[in-house]
Amino acid sequence: MFSTNSVRLGDVGFARTAEWRGAIARASEIVPEAPERMWRDNVPWLSPHLHDSPTGVHRADTPTWVIRSSESRTILAGTGNDEERACPPARGCPDTGFRDNLAAGTRPEQ
C-alpha cells in the first residue's frame, strides 16, 4: 500500500505517500446537513478514487510528504502515525505499518 505521487519544484522534490487509505462513511454521515443532491451532482469527479458508486461510501487517505532538497536534506511532513491524536470515528487510529514501509523506501541519509 506504499504508493507515491511526486513533483519537482526547482531543486526540491516532493513525494506524496499514502499513510492510510480506505473507506470513511456514506456522504450523509460525513456532512449530514449537506443536501443529497450536492453529493449526487459531484459523483462524476469524485469517482472512483474518492467515491464508491455502488455503495455510496466515500474514501479518503492520510498522506505524508517526503521533501528532498538539493542540499541532501530529507524532511517528512505528515500526520504523526502511531502517535496519540484525535482520530475520526469512521477509521479510528489503525496501526498501518506505515513507518516500516516508509523506512524501506526512505532513509535519512539519502
GIQUI-V312364 format. One record per pair of residues at least 12 apart in sequence whose ideal C-beta (glycine too) atoms are under 10 Angstrom apart, sorted by the first residue. I is the first residue (numbers start at 1). GAP is how many residues later the second one is. If there is no record, write none. Layout:
I_GAP / I_GAP
//
This chain:
1_16 / 1_17 / 1_18 / 1_19 / 1_20 / 1_21 / 1_60 / 1_95 / 1_96 / 1_97 / 1_100 / 2_15 / 2_16 / 2_17 / 2_95 / 2_96 / 2_98 / 2_99 / 2_100 / 2_102 / 2_103 / 2_104 / 3_13 / 3_14 / 3_15 / 3_18 / 3_58 / 3_60 / 4_12 / 4_13 / 4_14 / 4_59 / 4_61 / 4_62 / 4_101 / 4_102 / 5_12 / 5_13 / 5_58 / 6_59 / 6_60 / 6_62 / 8_60 / 9_58 / 10_59 / 10_60 / 11_57 / 11_58 / 11_59 / 11_60 / 12_55 / 12_56 / 12_57 / 12_58 / 12_59 / 12_61 / 12_63 / 13_53 / 13_54 / 13_55 / 13_56 / 13_57 / 13_61 / 14_51 / 14_52 / 14_53 / 14_54 / 14_61 / 14_63 / 15_48 / 15_49 / 15_50 / 15_51 / 15_52 / 15_53 / 15_90 / 15_91 / 16_45 / 16_47 / 16_48 / 16_49 / 16_50 / 17_44 / 17_45 / 17_46 / 17_47 / 17_48 / 17_49 / 17_59 / 17_61 / 17_81 / 17_84 / 17_85 / 17_88 / 17_89 / 18_43 / 18_44 / 18_45 / 18_46 / 18_78 / 18_80 / 18_83 / 19_42 / 19_43 / 19_44 / 19_45 / 19_59 / 19_60 / 19_61 / 19_62 / 19_77 / 19_78 / 19_79 / 19_80 / 19_82 / 19_83 / 20_40 / 20_41 / 20_42 / 20_43 / 20_44 / 20_59 / 20_61 / 20_71 / 20_73 / 20_74 / 20_76 / 20_78 / 21_28 / 21_38 / 21_39 / 21_40 / 21_41 / 21_42 / 21_75 / 22_35 / 22_37 / 22_38 / 22_39 / 22_40 / 22_68 / 22_69 / 22_72 / 22_74 / 23_29 / 23_32 / 23_34 / 23_35 / 23_36 / 23_37 / 23_67 / 23_68 / 24_26 / 24_33 / 24_34 / 24_35 / 24_36 / 24_37 / 24_64 / 24_65 / 24_66 / 24_67 / 25_31 / 25_32 / 25_33 / 25_34 / 25_35 / 25_63 / 25_64 / 25_65 / 25_66 / 26_13 / 26_26 / 26_29 / 26_30 / 26_31 / 26_32 / 26_64 / 27_12 / 27_13 / 27_15 / 27_16 / 27_19 / 27_24 / 27_29 / 27_30 / 27_31 / 28_28 / 29_27 / 29_28 / 29_29 / 29_60 / 29_61 / 30_27 / 30_28 / 30_30 / 30_58 / 30_60 / 31_27 / 36_20 / 39_12 / 39_17 / 39_19 / 40_16 / 43_13 / 46_12 / 46_13 / 47_12 / 49_12 / 57_33 / 58_32 / 60_28 / 60_30 / 60_31 / 62_16 / 62_17 / 62_19 / 62_25 / 62_26 / 62_29 / 62_34 / 62_36 / 63_14 / 63_15 / 63_16 / 64_12 / 64_13 / 64_14 / 64_15 / 64_16 / 64_17 / 64_34 / 64_35 / 64_38 / 64_42 / 65_12 / 65_13 / 66_12 / 66_36 / 66_39 / 66_40 / 66_44 / 68_38 / 68_42 / 72_37 / 72_38 / 73_35 / 74_32 / 74_33 / 74_34 / 74_35 / 74_36 / 76_26 / 76_30 / 76_32 / 78_20 / 78_24 / 79_19 / 81_12 / 81_13 / 81_14 / 81_15 / 81_16 / 81_17 / 81_18 / 81_21 / 82_12 / 82_13 / 82_14 / 82_15 / 82_16 / 82_17
//
